[in-house]
Amino acid sequence: MRIFELNLMRIIMATRLNITVDKTVVEEAKQYAREHGRSLSGLIEEYLKSLIFNEKKDFEPGPLVKSLWGSVKPMADGKDYSNLIEEEILKKHLK
């Protein structure tokens, strides 16, 4: 679809929503939207979509993550990452 058609679909599918929000929150949100060149409606819609998307989507790692899966050993319980690095450096250079 071309951009014009996508925008036309967006206009046709848009619906009005009335909500009650604290006045201070609305004023600050409007300021935030202005500073970021967005509309308040657009910000709210994006937020609602993110909620819906996160609820529906189960985590599925991408191909790069899948290809690397299992290549790193899990750290032993109680081990600190910085201590582990120090130990490995000492092993390498004090042989």
URJOGI-V823265 format. One record per backbone hydrogen bond with DSSP energy under -0.5 kcal/mol. NH is the residue of the N-H (numbers start at 1). CO is the residue of the C=O. Records with the same first field share a line. If there is no record, write none. Layout:
NH = CO / CO
//
This chain:
6 = 2
7 = 3
8 = 4
9 = 5
10 = 6
11 = 7
12 = 8
13 = 9
14 = 10
19 = 17
21 = 19
26 = 22
27 = 23
28 = 24
29 = 25
30 = 26
31 = 27
32 = 28
33 = 29
34 = 30
35 = 31
36 = 32
37 = 34
38 = 33
43 = 39
44 = 40
45 = 41
46 = 42
47 = 43
48 = 44
49 = 45
50 = 46
51 = 47
52 = 48
53 = 49
54 = 50
55 = 51
56 = 52
57 = 53
58 = 56
66 = 62
67 = 63
68 = 64
69 = 65
71 = 68
79 = 76
84 = 80
85 = 81
86 = 82
87 = 83
88 = 84
89 = 85
90 = 86
91 = 87
92 = 88
93 = 89
94 = 90
//
